[in-house]
Amino acid sequence: MFANIITALSSFTLGDLIDIILVTFIVYSFFRLIKDTKAYQMAIGLGIVGIMFIITQWGKLVVSHWIIKIFIPYLIIAIIILFQDEIRRFLTSIGSRSLKKPVLLKSFTEKLQDVFLAVEVLSSKKIGALIAIEKEIILKGYADRGTKIDAVLSKDLLVSIFFPHSPLHDGAVIIRGNKILAAGCLLPLPAYHELGEEFLTRTRHLAAIGLSQETDAAVIVVSEENGSICLAVKGHLKRNLNKEELKENLLNYLR
């Protein structure tokens, strides 16, 4: 084994180094994407199976190695099925990356106080709201499902959109940078969630989770039942946040 390692090192080339760096980047990006999701535990399980495969091969454990080897083709299919959402999000994030993102984040940060003031007003009056904030994955496909606004973000505009009897109050608002792209947008419902039976009929909360599962957007939800504030990121819903908690969680995620 050591002789093979020495032989491999002696024939090491620049192309091999580039190959290792590229594979490392892909693996790191994928694990960063699935962090804090169910897929992370599944990835650890698959990693353990891979380690067992190597150990049984080196230890010449014939029967164990044979059993694991038989299931490897099925594991490839299982990986595609289990990680389909993460793979789609990973490929979408690669295609959506832009040099404009830092500029957009800075412009959004300058308008952040307007968002918090609007959420505070909506919460105090128990007016339901759904606000999606674009990060790296472009939300144009979802914005096209609603009514184009393309206006500078402001507290008054946000409140007026979600005010009862407004024609756009039932859908979601999509924000990019310091602008509201669209309102009245339809968001996808999640394939799975862990909210419990009490949330089965709360479409806003489910839509927030659905969008955060399919993209890297941060989604703010204001309940019209009790005025509670929630934040959905990476398929998880952080419930009953106050203004400071919302600000801290949102800034930490977007940065």
Buried (B, 14 or more C-beta within 10 A) or exposed (E): EEEEEEEEEEEEEEEEEEEEEEEEEEEEEBBEBBEEBBBBEBBEEBEEEEEBBEEBBEEEBEEBBEEBEEEEEEBEEEBEEBBEBBBEBBEBBEEBEEEEBEEBBEBBBEBBEBBBBBBBBBBEBEBBBBBBBBBBBBBEEBBEBBEEBEEEBBBEBBBBBBBEEBEBBBBBBBBBBBBBBBBBBEBBEBEEBEBEEEBEEBBBBBBBBBBBBBBBBBBBBBBBEEBBBBBBBBBBBBBEBEEEEBBEBBEEBBE
